Amino acid sequence: MPVLRSNVFAHGVGEPFDITAALVSVPGLSVEPSHQRYSLVRRDALGGRLAFQSGSFEAEIEFDRQGLVRHYPGLAHRVAPP
């Protein structure tokens, strides 16, 4: 969602942007702040790739031009509809 709001691929903004998200633990349902940073790695015709950092966790995530995830290494990738 923060990538959707940022319009990073539409505007080609190269500056990193920070957000604070709510991290909800399961099953306890406690809520903690999650400080996140997104940085543009590259743009391409399909969207691009952002570096994501939160605490000690880092990943490079591929997004489409609208800011929806195409590939999140080790977690998810978009599949074609049937």
N, C-alpha and C positions, 0 to 999 in steps of 0.2 A: 503493500500500500504506500509506503513512503516514496517509492520510485514512481508510482503513478502520479502522485501529487507534485513531484519535483520537475517533471517534464524534461529530465536530463537529456533524453535522446532527441526530443523535438528541438531543443534550443542549443544542444551541444555544449552545455555548461561543463567546464572542466574543473571547477572548484569542488573539493569534497564537501559533503553536507552531512550534518549530524542530526540525529533525532533521539528522543527518549521514548521507548516503547514500554508497554506493560508486559512483564513476563509472569504468567500464571503457572504455578507449580501444580502438578497433579500427583496424588489425589488430594493433597492438603488445601488446594485452592488459595494459597497465599499469593500475594501480588508484590512483585519487586520491580523497580525500574531497570530497564535494560538500555544502556547507552550504546548507540550504534553509529557507525560512520560508513558512508558510501562514497567511493571515488571512481570516477570514470577511467576505465582502462583503455577502451576503444569503442568507436562507433562503427557500424557497418550498415548495409542496405536493409538488414532485417531488424536492427535495433542496436545491440551492443553488449558489452561486458562491463560489470562493475565489481570493484573489490569491496568486500563487506568485512567489517571488523566489529567485534563486540567482545570486550574483555580480551582474553587470550585467543579467542576463536577468530579465524580468518578464512575466507572463501572468495573465489571469483565466480560470480553468478551471471549467466547469460539471460538477457531480457529481449522481448520484442520491442518494436517502436512505441507501443502503448504502455510499456512498463510491466508487462506480465512475464513471469518466469518461463524461459524456454528450457534451461538446464541449470540445476543446482547440484554440483558434484557430490556424490555420496548420499543424496537425499531424494531428488526427484528430477524427472525430465518430462517434457510435454510429449504426448503421443498423438498421432493423427486420429481424428474421429473415424469410427467404423463406416 
